[in-house]
Amino acid sequence: MSVALRPIGDNGAYRDPDQGLRCFAHLIRKAHGLEESFDAQARQFGRHVLDVLETVIAAVYDAPGDPAQAEGAARATRPLLNALLEACRGSPPVPCT
């Protein structure tokens, strides 16, 4: 798949079905929406997404500019991100600790 460069301000990546990109703000907003759902499973999944995003964001902020800390943060959050990927694929969510 080739990636076309787009001018700044053009959110064509959001419209490209092959890209499927979302920024953290959109993901957080969608997770909050799920968390407020009438469906219990949707609420649980929304909470799971928020827990993972909050953990990843905190890890990024804790490791500014230090490659060793960044690698440690990546290693520490990888299981959470993998569990979220499995939840997105339909497996039951794993709570963040």
Buried (B, 14 or more C-beta within 10 A) or exposed (E): EEEEEEEEEEEEBEEEEEEEEEEEEEBBEBBEEBBEEEEEEBBBBBBBBBBBBEBBEEBBEEBEEEEEBBEBBBEBBEEBBEBBEEBEEEEEBBEBE
